[in-house]
Amino acid sequence: MKHAAVVAKLSAGSISKRKSIINAWLESLKMNVKANMGGGILAVAPVIDGLTPDGRFTYEQLRVTRTFTVRVTTLTDPNSTSVELHFFATLPTSVNFDDANKSSRVGNAMLRADQPGGVWPTNIEFTVSLDDRVGDKSDSLTLGALMLDHYHATGDYAPYYFGFAVYDEFENPDTTPVANLARPLVDLTAPYQVQPERAKLRPALVTVPNVIINDAWLADPANAGGLNVTVPTAYTKFEAGVDVINFYISTRLTFALMQGEPPAFSGVLPASGIINIPLAFLRGLPEGEHYYAYNLRDLPGNISHNSQITNIFSVVKAPAPVLRPARIPITGADGLTPITFAAVRDPAPSRVVMEIEFPLHSLEGDRIIPSLSSIHDTVFLPEQSIPPDGTLGPLRFVLEYETDLAPLFGNANGTDDVSIDYGYELVRSTIPVPPVSPLATATVDFTYAGPEQPNLPGEDNLNILPVVVQGAGTPAPTPNTLGPQQALLDATMTWPLWPTDPARPVTGREIVTFYYQGKQVGAPIPVRAGDTAVTTTLPWETIQTEKNGTGVNARKAYVTVGFPGGANPMKQAIDTNVDVTAIVINLPAPQMIGSVFEAPDRVATVLNCPSLNHQLTVGPPATYLPRALRIRVRRDTNIPTGAMVNLRFEGQTTNTVGAPVIPNTLIEASLPMPATGDLEFRLTNYAAMREIQLPPVPPVPPATTPTRPATRYARIAYTVNGTESSVIVPVALINSSFVYCEVERPEAL
């Protein structure tokens, strides 16, 4: 074999010759490998970490840390003994290292023997310092002295080149091809600076609108987008969307002091050069003359000089608003009158109103946001705005029970009143921190006694059991009924307590007040722990004063339950109806009124045809109103104005009380008692009255003429507040010829 022949020659030559032959053979083998594989093991370009996307070193690498990292990412021969990094200030035509040529090497070689376990890592990293020398001589220049920025007419960046040499175990070098050398760029020239690193010129002045920043300007919807500033971009190597601008607006007059404040704008500079100063930033500026200055930073991190400090605009602030305390008038001048259920009950709206005077120096459109807080909750009321000048104040905020006050009180079953603080803040877009009014205090007292009230803040509690009125006498009458047998006797009012409820226990502090016909009966009665009912006396004098009443006119009784001095008594929701007929009342009897033409009326004692006639004119022929029976109810102290008077007319066979009634003769009517004079009914149902009158009795031979029938009667009665008055009168509706009224005087058609 070819390789065996080469080895055979080794035995005959000298050591040096032997070495030369081996190197020649290995070099030949290596070249064959390169030819077969399309390149050496360093065909991949070296990698320099931390460069900008376009390949520039950063300012941090060149001027701050003065270090960077170069990596070999491919090393196919694990037996390689050393790796060297080489630097070229200009692109070499070829790369060919031997043992004597180390003029381009950076620092020292990296040895496999120094690696952990004697094994190369996947990435071989060189941490390069700009203080490393290039070459192996003691007076070789440092890398920092060689990697300089250079002048270029169009501002192009200075390129430099890095490659690797890898030595195998036989000290044969393998080098990075020229085409694969790393080509980083050096750019140490900031915007507005001339290469290489000459004095920095100041950036050009910007274009700004001529404005005064005041409340009107800040409130103008046209300025909602803030203020646009145009920054010149005609400097060498401007990179739109890459170069960063820090733009400051301040009352300070040195750039160092300006930089101690947040910038008005910090970000990349667009191609248009237009940057935006947000409205929020402008709102936060103090009053006075303001100045701007800016600097620029390119992609590697080179920072320009700052621009000249130049006036940009004035900021004019309105006087600070002065907020006075809010007030809730219903709590009194000192705020000590508690807010109770009575203040928030229907009719709407609630009478609990927070009033806020327009703050001094307030402006139209200022937003007023009231709030109230307690240990239980905080409530914010719907905001209102300061109206135009000339509008009368104050602002009024209605506090409703459900949404505003109940959350502040907390547990509806609470037994203690609650203190609240209330106030408001003024919100204006130009005031960064809204001013807050001094706090005022008030008390909410929604405590109540008795069983749970399902309809807060109402007074009528459906869970309060009805009071019972029990009449005296033997046998005892039906509850809530006082008849004639109870005349002159006191009654008893008894209220049963509510069922046991852990949330609403009987505390022993409750007091019960009894009412009859809306008037308090006696003194409030305390509830004692262990009681099941509370009782008081209803005096006869009270019963007598309130008179009789039954049915829809029954007397009314109820109770209220509260705490001593408490402001929220709860009332029995449905009054107890008490039927009272115990009081003897003599009402005037009803009267039949006969009309006399052009003369005073007369009282008729018989229901006859003349009592139904009511002449209008003399005639001839005389004219009449339609046939009707006039019944008068005379004014009496026992018939109050407006009381409903219920009239009942009915025929009966005799004039005794309880006599059989005559069918088809009932006539009923109801009218209220007028404010003055008597009350009069006009009954026009003549047919019902005629049913009472019997026809004549036919003759019995030998008699030839009929005879008058037996007389029948009409009972006329009226009832007021359960008391009745009546009269029984004879009915005679045929004359001596036995002719009925409608025949004797027909109605005019």
C-alpha positions in Angstrom: 0.0 0.0 0.0 1.0 3.6 -0.5 1.0 4.4 3.2 3.1 1.3 4.0 5.8 2.3 1.5 6.0 5.7 3.2 6.4 4.1 6.6 9.2 1.8 5.3 11.3 4.8 4.3 11.1 6.1 7.9 13.5 3.5 9.1 16.3 4.5 6.9 16.2 8.4 7.3 17.3 10.7 10.1 14.9 12.0 12.7 14.6 15.4 11.0 14.1 13.9 7.6 11.6 11.5 9.2 9.6 14.5 10.6 9.7 16.3 7.3 8.3 13.3 5.5 5.6 12.9 8.0 4.6 16.5 7.8 4.5 16.3 4.0 2.4 13.3 4.2 -0.1 14.8 6.7 -0.3 18.0 4.7 -1.0 16.0 1.6 -3.7 14.1 3.5 -5.1 17.3 4.8 -5.3 18.9 1.4 -7.0 15.8 0.1 -9.6 16.0 2.9 -10.2 19.7 2.1 -10.6 18.9 -1.6 -13.0 16.1 -0.8 -15.0 18.0 1.8 -15.2 21.4 0.1 -13.2 23.2 2.8 -11.4 22.8 6.0 -12.7 22.4 9.5 -12.7 26.3 9.8 -15.0 26.8 6.8 -17.6 28.3 9.2 -16.9 32.0 10.1 -15.9 32.9 13.6 -18.7 34.2 15.8 -18.3 37.5 17.7 -20.9 37.9 20.4 -22.8 41.1 21.1 -22.5 42.9 17.8 -25.3 45.0 16.5 -27.5 43.3 13.8 -25.4 45.1 11.1 -22.1 43.8 12.6 -20.9 46.8 14.6 -19.2 46.6 18.0 -21.1 48.3 20.7 -20.0 51.3 22.6 -20.1 49.1 25.7 -17.6 46.7 24.2 -15.2 49.3 22.9 -15.3 52.0 25.6 -16.8 50.5 28.8 -15.8 46.9 29.3 -13.2 46.9 26.5 -13.8 43.2 26.0 -15.7 40.9 23.6 -16.0 37.2 22.9 -15.1 35.3 19.8 -16.2 31.7 19.4 -15.2 28.7 17.3 -18.4 26.8 16.7 -17.0 23.9 14.7 -14.0 21.8 15.6 -14.1 18.4 13.8 -10.8 17.1 15.1 -11.0 16.5 18.8 -7.3 15.8 19.0 -6.3 19.3 17.9 -3.8 20.6 20.5 -4.3 24.4 20.2 -6.4 27.2 18.8 -5.2 30.7 18.0 -7.2 33.9 17.3 -5.7 36.2 14.6 -6.6 39.8 13.8 -6.1 41.7 10.5 -6.5 45.4 10.1 -7.1 44.9 6.4 -8.4 42.0 4.5 -5.5 39.7 3.7 -5.2 38.1 0.2 -4.5 34.8 1.8 -4.1 33.3 5.2 -1.1 30.9 5.7 0.5 30.5 9.1 3.6 28.6 10.1 5.5 28.3 13.3 7.4 31.5 12.8 4.5 33.8 11.7 2.7 35.0 14.8 2.4 38.7 13.9 -1.4 38.6 13.7 -2.1 36.4 16.7 -4.2 38.0 19.5 -2.9 37.1 22.9 -2.0 33.6 23.7 -3.2 30.3 22.1 -5.9 28.2 23.8 -4.6 24.7 24.6 -6.5 21.4 24.8 -4.4 20.4 27.7 -5.8 23.3 29.7 -9.5 22.3 29.1 -11.4 20.3 31.7 -10.6 16.7 31.2 -8.4 17.5 28.3 -11.5 17.7 26.0 -12.5 20.7 23.9 -15.9 22.2 24.7 -18.5 22.5 22.0 -17.9 26.2 21.7 -14.4 27.4 22.1 -14.5 31.0 23.4 -11.9 33.6 23.4 -12.5 36.5 25.8 -10.7 39.3 24.0 -9.5 42.4 25.7 -8.6 45.6 23.8 -5.5 45.5 25.8 -4.4 42.2 24.3 -1.3 42.6 22.0 -1.4 41.5 18.4 1.7 39.5 17.7 4.2 37.8 20.0 6.7 40.7 20.4 6.9 42.7 23.5 6.4 45.9 21.7 3.5 44.7 19.6 0.5 47.1 19.5 -2.6 46.3 21.4 -5.8 45.4 19.8 -7.4 48.7 21.0 -4.6 50.7 19.3 -5.3 48.9 16.0 -9.1 48.9 16.0 -9.7 52.6 15.3 -12.6 54.5 13.8 -11.7 56.1 10.4 -12.9 58.9 8.4 -15.1 58.1 5.4 -16.8 60.6 3.2 -20.2 59.0 3.6 -19.7 58.0 7.2 -19.1 54.3 6.4 -17.8 52.2 9.3 -14.2 50.8 9.6 -14.1 47.0 9.0 -11.6 44.7 10.8 -11.1 40.9 10.4 -10.7 38.0 12.7 -9.9 34.3 12.0 -8.7 31.2 13.7 -5.7 28.8 13.4 -6.1 25.3 14.7 -3.1 23.0 15.3 -3.4 19.3 15.3 -1.3 16.9 17.3 1.4 17.1 14.6 1.5 21.0 14.8 -0.1 21.3 11.4 -2.2 24.6 11.1 -5.7 24.7 9.8 -6.8 28.3 9.2 -10.0 30.2 8.5 -10.4 30.9 4.8 -10.3 34.6 3.8 -13.9 34.4 2.7 -14.9 33.2 6.1 -13.1 35.7 8.2 -15.3 37.6 10.7 -15.7 41.2 9.6 -16.9 43.3 12.6 -17.2 47.1 12.2 -16.0 49.9 14.4 -18.3 52.9 14.8 -17.4 55.3 17.6 -18.9 58.3 15.9 -22.1 59.6 17.6 -24.9 61.5 15.6 -23.7 65.0 14.7 -20.1 63.9 15.2 -17.4 63.9 12.5 -15.3 60.8 12.0 -13.0 59.7 13.5 -14.2 60.7 17.0 -13.7 64.4 16.5 -15.5 67.0 18.6 -19.2 66.6 18.8 -21.4 69.2 17.2 -24.7 70.1 18.9 -27.9 68.6 17.3 -30.0 71.1 15.3 -32.9 72.9 16.9 -36.3 71.4 16.6 -39.5 72.8 15.1 -42.3 73.4 17.7 -45.7 75.0 17.5 -46.1 78.4 19.0 -48.4 77.6 21.9 -49.1 78.6 25.5 -50.0 75.5 27.6 -52.9 76.5 29.8 -56.1 74.9 31.0 -58.0 75.9 27.9 -55.4 74.4 25.6 -55.2 71.2 27.7 -59.0 70.9 27.7 -59.4 71.5 23.9 -60.3 68.2 22.2 -58.1 69.2 19.3 -55.1 68.8 21.6 -56.1 65.4 23.0 -53.2 63.8 21.1 -50.6 66.0 22.8 -48.0 68.1 21.1 -46.0 67.1 18.0 -42.4 68.2 17.7 -40.4 67.9 14.5 -36.7 66.9 15.0 -34.2 67.4 12.1 -32.8 64.2 10.7 -30.4 65.5 8.1 -27.3 64.2 9.9 -24.8 61.7 8.6 -25.8 58.0 9.0 -29.3 58.9 10.4 -31.1 55.5 10.9 -34.9 55.9 11.0 -36.5 53.7 13.6 -33.1 52.9 15.1 -31.5 56.0 16.4 -32.9 56.9 19.9 -33.8 60.4 21.0 -34.2 61.5 24.6 -36.1 64.8 24.6 -36.4 66.8 27.8 -38.8 69.7 28.7 -38.1 71.4 31.9 -37.8 74.7 33.8 -34.2 73.7 34.5 -31.4 75.5 32.6 -28.7 72.9 32.5 -28.8 69.6 30.6 -27.5 67.7 33.7 -30.5 68.9 35.7 -32.9 68.2 32.9 -31.7 64.6 32.8 -32.6 64.3 36.5 -36.3 64.5 35.4 -38.3 62.1 33.3 -38.0 62.8 29.5 -40.9 64.2 27.6 -40.2 61.6 25.0 -37.8 58.7 24.9 -37.8 56.4 21.9 -36.7 55.8 18.4 -36.7 58.7 16.0 -39.0 58.0 13.0 -38.2 58.8 9.4 -40.5 61.9 9.6 -38.6 63.2 12.6 -41.9 63.8 14.3 -42.1 62.9 18.0 -45.2 63.3 20.2 -45.2 64.8 23.7 -48.2 63.1 25.5 -51.0 65.2 26.9 -50.5 63.5 30.3 -46.9 64.8 30.4 -48.0 68.3 29.5 -50.7 68.3 32.2 -48.1 67.5 34.8 -45.8 70.5 34.0 -45.5 73.2 36.6 -46.3 76.8 35.8 -43.6 79.0 34.2 -41.3 79.2 31.2 -40.2 75.8 29.9 -37.1 74.8 27.9 -36.1 71.8 25.8 -32.9 70.0 25.0 -32.3 66.6 23.5 -29.6 64.1 22.6 -29.4 61.2 20.2 -28.0 57.7 20.7 -27.2 55.4 17.7 -27.4 51.7 17.5 -24.0 50.9 19.0 -24.7 53.3 21.9 -22.7 56.4 20.8 -24.4 59.4 22.4 -24.4 62.8 20.8 -23.9 66.1 22.5 -27.1 67.7 23.8 -28.8 70.3 21.8 -28.8 74.0 22.8 -31.2 74.6 25.8 -34.0 76.6 24.1 -37.4 78.0 25.2 -40.3 75.9 23.9 -43.4 77.3 25.6 -45.0 78.8 28.7 -47.2 76.9 31.1 -50.0 79.0 32.7 -51.8 77.4 35.6 -55.3 78.5 36.9 -55.4 79.2 40.7 -55.8 76.1 42.7 -59.4 75.4 43.6 -60.4 75.8 47.2 -62.8 73.1 48.4 -65.2 73.7 51.2 -66.8 70.9 53.3 -69.9 69.3 51.9 -73.1 69.3 54.0 -76.2 67.2 54.5 -78.8 69.7 55.7 -81.1 67.2 57.3 -78.4 66.4 59.9 -78.5 69.9 61.2 -76.0 72.7 61.4 -73.8 70.6 63.8 -74.3 67.3 61.9 -75.6 65.6 65.0 -79.2 64.9 63.9 -79.1 61.3 62.8 -80.3 60.1 59.3 -83.2 57.8 60.0 -85.7 55.8 58.0 -88.2 58.6 58.0 -85.8 60.7 55.9 -85.5 58.1 53.1 -89.1 56.7 53.0 -91.5 57.4 50.2 -92.6 59.7 48.8 -89.5 59.9 46.6 -87.1 61.4 46.3 -85.1 60.8 49.5 -84.8 63.9 51.8 -81.2 63.0 52.5 -79.3 65.3 50.2 -75.6 66.2 50.1 -75.0 69.8 49.1 -71.7 71.0 47.7 -71.0 74.7 47.0 -69.0 75.5 43.9 -65.4 75.4 45.0 -63.5 78.7 44.9 -61.5 79.0 41.6 -63.4 76.0 40.1 -63.9 76.0 36.4 -66.8 74.9 34.2 -66.5 71.2 33.5 -64.7 70.4 36.7 -65.9 67.0 37.9 -67.2 66.8 41.4 -67.1 63.2 42.8 -68.7 62.8 46.3 -68.0 59.8 48.5 -69.2 58.6 51.9 -67.5 56.0 54.1 -68.1 54.1 57.3 -66.5 51.1 59.0 -68.7 48.9 56.7 -68.3 50.3 53.2 -67.4 53.2 51.0 -69.9 54.6 48.5 -69.2 56.9 45.6 -72.1 59.0 44.3 -72.6 59.7 40.6 -70.4 62.7 39.6 -71.7 66.1 38.5 -69.8 68.8 36.7 -69.5 72.5 37.6 -72.0 74.3 35.3 -71.4 77.5 33.3 -70.8 80.8 35.1 -74.0 82.4 36.3 -75.6 79.1 37.3 -76.8 79.1 40.9 -75.5 76.5 43.3 -75.1 74.3 45.2 -74.7 70.9 43.5 -77.2 68.5 45.1 -76.7 64.8 45.4 -79.7 62.7 46.6 -78.7 59.8 48.8 -81.0 56.8 48.4 -81.5 54.1 51.0 -80.8 51.0 49.0 -77.7 52.1 47.0 -76.1 54.7 49.2 -77.1 54.6 52.9 -77.8 50.9 53.6 -74.3 49.8 52.7 -72.9 52.4 55.1 -75.0 51.1 57.9 -74.0 47.5 57.3 -76.0 44.7 58.9 -79.7 45.6 58.7 -80.1 44.0 62.1 -77.4 46.2 63.7 -78.3 47.6 67.1 -76.0 50.6 67.1 -76.0 53.8 64.9 -73.0 54.3 62.6 -70.8 57.3 62.1 -69.9 58.2 58.5 -67.4 60.6 56.9 -68.2 62.3 53.7 -66.6 64.7 51.3 -65.7 65.0 47.6 -62.8 65.4 45.2 -62.5 67.8 42.3 -61.2 66.2 39.1 -59.6 68.4 36.4 -57.5 67.0 33.6 -54.8 69.6 34.3 -54.5 68.7 38.0 -52.5 65.5 38.4 -53.6 64.8 41.9 -57.3 65.7 42.5 -57.8 68.0 45.6 -60.0 66.6 48.3 -62.4 68.5 50.5 -62.3 68.5 54.3 -64.4 65.6 55.6 -67.7 66.2 57.4 -69.3 63.7 59.7 -72.9 62.5 60.2 -74.7 59.6 61.9 -76.9 56.9 60.2 -79.4 55.4 62.6 -81.3 52.5 61.0 -81.7 50.5 64.2 -85.3 49.3 64.8 -87.1 47.1 67.3 -89.4 44.2 66.8 -89.4 41.4 64.2 -87.5 41.5 61.0 -88.8 44.2 58.6 -88.8 42.8 55.1 -89.6 46.1 53.5 -87.0 48.5 54.8 -86.9 51.4 55.0 -90.7 51.2 55.3 -92.6 51.8 58.6 -95.3 49.2 58.1 -93.9 45.8 59.1 -95.9 42.8 57.9 -94.2 40.6 60.6 -95.8 42.6 63.5 -98.7 40.5 64.6 -102.1 42.4 64.9 -103.2 43.8 68.2 -106.4 42.2 69.6 -109.1 44.3 71.3 -111.1 42.2 73.8 -114.3 43.6 75.3 -115.4 43.0 78.9 -118.5 41.3 80.2 -119.9 37.8 80.7 -119.9 36.0 78.4 -116.9 37.6 76.8 -117.7 38.9 73.3 -115.9 37.9 70.2 -112.4 39.5 70.0 -112.5 42.8 68.2 -116.2 43.2 68.7 -117.7 45.7 71.2 -121.5 45.5 71.4 -124.2 47.1 73.6 -123.3 44.7 76.4 -119.8 46.4 76.5 -121.3 49.9 77.0 -119.6 51.8 79.9 -116.9 49.1 80.2 -113.2 49.4 79.5 -111.7 47.0 76.9 -108.3 45.4 76.8 -105.7 45.7 74.0 -103.2 42.8 73.7 -100.3 42.5 71.4 -98.6 39.1 71.0 -94.8 39.2 70.6 -93.1 37.9 67.5 -91.8 34.3 67.3 -88.2 33.6 68.5 -85.7 34.8 65.9 -81.9 34.6 66.7 -81.3 37.5 64.4 -84.0 39.6 66.1 -84.2 38.6 69.7 -86.3 40.3 72.3 -83.8 42.5 74.1 -86.0 43.9 76.9 -85.4 47.4 75.7 -88.4 47.5 73.4 -91.4 49.6 74.1 -94.9 49.1 72.6 -97.3 52.0 71.9 -101.0 51.2 71.4 -103.2 53.2 69.1 -107.0 53.4 68.6 -108.4 55.4 65.7 -105.0 56.8 65.2 -104.7 58.2 68.7 -102.2 56.9 71.3 -103.8 54.8 74.1 -102.1 55.4 77.4 -98.3 55.4 77.9 -95.9 53.1 76.0 -95.6 49.7 77.6 -92.1 48.2 78.0 -91.4 44.6 76.9 -89.8 42.4 79.5 -87.5 39.5 78.7 -89.7 36.4 78.7 -92.9 38.1 77.9 -95.1 36.6 75.2 -97.6 39.5 75.0 -98.0 43.1 76.0 -101.3 44.5 77.3 -102.9 47.8 78.0 -106.4 49.2 78.8 -108.6 50.8 76.3 -110.8 53.2 78.4 -114.5 53.4 77.8 -114.1 57.2 77.4 -111.9 56.6 74.4 -114.3 54.1 72.9 -117.2 56.5 73.4 -115.2 59.4 71.9 -114.4 57.5 68.8 -118.1 56.4 68.4 -119.6 53.3 66.7 -118.4 51.8 63.5 -118.7 48.4 61.8 -117.7 46.8 58.5 -116.0 49.3 56.3 -116.5 51.9 59.0 -115.0 49.7 61.7 -112.8 51.4 64.3 -109.0 50.9 63.7 -106.4 49.7 66.2 -102.7 49.1 65.8 -99.4 49.1 67.7 -95.9 50.4 67.1 -92.7 48.9 68.4 -89.5 50.9 69.1 -86.7 51.7 71.4 -86.8 54.4 74.0 -85.9 57.6 72.3 -85.5 55.7 69.0 -86.2 57.3 65.7 -87.4 54.3 63.8 -90.6 52.9 65.3 -92.2 50.1 63.3 -95.9 49.9 62.8 -98.4 47.0 62.5 -98.9 46.9 58.7 -102.6 46.0 58.7 -104.8 47.7 61.2 -107.1 45.6 63.4 -110.8 46.2 62.5 -112.9 46.6 65.7 -116.7 46.4 65.2 -118.2 48.8 67.7 -122.0 49.2 68.4 -121.7 49.8 72.1 -122.6 53.4 71.9 -126.3 54.3 71.8 -126.8 57.1 69.3 -130.2 58.7 68.5 -130.0 59.8 64.9 -132.9 62.0 63.6 -135.5 59.9 61.8 -135.7 60.2 58.0 -138.4 62.5 56.6 -140.6 62.3 53.5 -140.8 65.7 52.0 -143.8 66.9 50.1 -143.3 69.7 47.6 -145.7 72.7 47.7 -145.7 75.0 44.7 -144.2 78.4 45.6 -144.5 77.6 49.3 -142.3 76.0 51.9 -141.9 72.2 51.8 -143.9 70.1 54.1 -143.2 66.8 55.9 -145.4 64.1 54.6 -146.5 61.3 57.0 -148.2 59.1 54.3 -146.7 58.0 51.1 -149.5 59.1 48.7 -149.8 60.5 45.2 -149.3 64.2 46.3 -146.0 63.3 48.0 -144.7 62.1 44.7 -145.8 65.3 42.8 -143.4 68.2 42.4 -145.0 71.0 40.4 -142.9 73.3 38.3 -145.4 75.7 36.7 -149.1 76.8 37.3 -150.2 76.2 33.7 -152.6 75.5 32.4 -151.7 72.9 32.1 -149.4 72.6 35.2 -146.0 70.9 34.7 -144.2 68.6 37.0 -140.8 67.1 37.6 -140.7 63.3 37.1 -142.5 61.4 39.8 -140.2 60.9 42.8 -140.1 60.4 46.6 -138.0 63.0 48.4 -136.4 61.7 51.6 -134.4 64.0 53.9 -131.7 63.2 56.3 -131.3 66.1 58.7 -127.9 67.4 59.8 -126.8 66.0 63.2 -123.6 66.1 65.3 -123.4 62.3 64.9 -123.2 62.6 61.1 -119.9 64.1 60.2 -119.4 65.9 57.0 -118.5 63.5 54.2 -119.8 60.5 56.1 -121.5 58.0 53.8 -125.2 57.7 54.4 -126.7 54.5 53.2 -130.5 54.7 52.6 -132.8 51.6 52.5 -136.5 51.8 51.4 -138.6 48.6 51.5 -142.3 47.7 51.7 -143.7 45.5 54.5 -147.1 44.1 55.3 -147.6 45.8 58.7 -146.2 48.7 60.6 -144.4 46.6 63.2 -140.6 46.1 63.4 -139.6 42.9 61.7 -142.8 42.5 59.7 -142.6 40.5 56.5 -141.2 42.4 53.6 -143.0 42.8 50.2 -141.0 41.4 47.3 -139.7 43.7 44.5 -140.0 46.8 46.7 -136.4 47.3 47.8 -134.7 50.6 46.9 -131.1 51.5 48.1 -129.0 54.6 47.6 -125.9 56.1 49.2 -124.7 59.7 49.4 -122.1 61.5 51.5 -123.2 64.1 54.1 -122.7 67.6 52.6 -120.6 70.2 54.3 -123.7 72.4 55.0 -127.5 71.7 55.2 -129.4 68.5 55.1 -128.9 65.5 52.8 -131.7 64.7 50.4 -132.4 61.5 48.4 -134.8 61.4 45.4 -136.1 57.9 44.8 -137.5 57.6 41.3 -138.4 53.9 41.2 -142.1 54.4 41.3 -142.7 50.8 40.1 -141.2 49.4 43.3 -143.3 51.8 45.4 -146.5 50.8 43.5 -145.9 47.1 44.4 -146.7 48.1 48.0 -150.2 49.3 47.2 -152.8 46.5 46.9 -155.5 46.9 44.3 -159.1 47.5 45.3 -161.1 44.5 46.7 -163.8 43.3 44.2 -167.4 43.6 45.5 -169.1 40.6 47.1 -172.8 40.4 45.9 -175.2 41.8 46.6 -172.6 44.7 46.8 -171.8 46.2 43.5 -168.8 48.5 44.2 -165.2 47.5 45.2 -163.8 48.4 48.6 -160.4 49.8 49.6 -157.8 47.2 50.3 -155.9 46.7 53.6 -153.1 49.3 54.1 -149.5 48.3 53.7 -146.4 50.2 54.8 -142.9 51.3 53.7 -139.9 51.2 56.0 -137.5 54.0 55.4 -134.1 53.7 57.1 -130.6 55.1 56.8 -127.3 54.0 58.4 -124.3 56.1 59.3 -121.1 54.6 60.7 -123.0 51.5 61.8 -125.9 53.4 63.4 -129.4 53.2 61.9 -132.4 55.4 62.1 -135.8 54.5 60.6 -139.5 55.3 60.2 -142.5 53.2 59.0 -145.1 55.1 57.0 -148.4 54.0 55.4 -148.7 53.7 51.7 -151.8 55.0 49.8 -151.3 55.2 46.0 -155.0 54.9 44.9 -157.6 57.6 45.3 -161.3 57.3 46.3 -162.1 56.1 42.8 -159.4 53.4 43.3 -157.3 55.0 40.5 -153.5 54.7 40.8 -151.3 57.9 40.8 -150.1 57.3 37.2 -153.7 57.2 36.0 -154.9 60.1 37.9 -151.9 62.2 36.6 -150.1 60.6 33.7 -146.4 61.5 33.3 -145.8 64.0 30.5 -144.2 62.4 27.5 
